[in-house]
Amino acid sequence: MDELFCEQTSLHRLAERFGTPLYVYSAGIIRERVSDFQNAFRGTDCNICYSVKANSNISILRLLVKLGCGFDVVSGGELQRVLRAKHTAAADVVFSGVGKTIPEIEAALMTLGEDARGLAMTQVIPYPWRQTTTMAREFALECERAQQPVAYDTYGGYLLARFLLEALRRCGKSVSSETLVKTIESGQRWDYGGVSLSFSANNHHGTNFVETTIIGPRLTFMR
């Protein structure tokens, strides 16, 4: 009878022992593939990073640590998996992707500790602690009333809400999804917190605003 093997191990016997469904991975093949990458980039200054989203099995992550790999993660959960595999692995992690939550960013920075100081982070929301604009001052007052800290994520939501309210006001009495879209795409400029927005039927980006902040003492954002 034909029998399926993984390396020199019978998968039929593994299924009898552990039950099904059963996931079986070949450490030998993983070592071989990592070696292929390492040989291909030999002599270059690089770090081979494994995408944790492909398979976050702790045993596989620990094997990759032993093989000298770094990791690419896109969420706080994936970062915690890597740290379970090696608690000092944070320096070898690329935390990529957009739409990070504040708790995820804070978790990454806390993991780095003092090593996080001096890191540069790009922001697409104006610096919320800048009190030189009317919008920022009004936002700070709203945060004080709500007993909430001033932060990038809440400032972004605040600016979006103010923008939507102003768009609805400009629609006048005949508000509908069609008139709202037409008003927003009219090409007129909208000034919010020092950022000028402008939309059209062919441009839904609104702005190309971006600035760089530096992680300072106590994990604060500095400009």
RAHU-V267874 format. One record per helix or strand. SS is the DSSP state (helix for helix, strand for strand). FROM is the first residue (numbers start at 1). TO is the last residue. Records with the same first field share a line. If there is no record, write none. Layout:
# RAHU-V267874
SS=FROM-TO ; FROM-TO
This chain:
# RAHU-V267874
strand=5-6 ; 9-10 ; 49-51 ; 70-73 ; 93-95 ; 120-123 ; 189-192 ; 195-198 ; 200-200 ; 203-203 ; 211-215 ; 221-222
helix=11-18 ; 27-40 ; 52-54 ; 58-66 ; 76-85 ; 89-92 ; 102-116 ; 134-146 ; 152-171 ; 177-184 ; 217-219
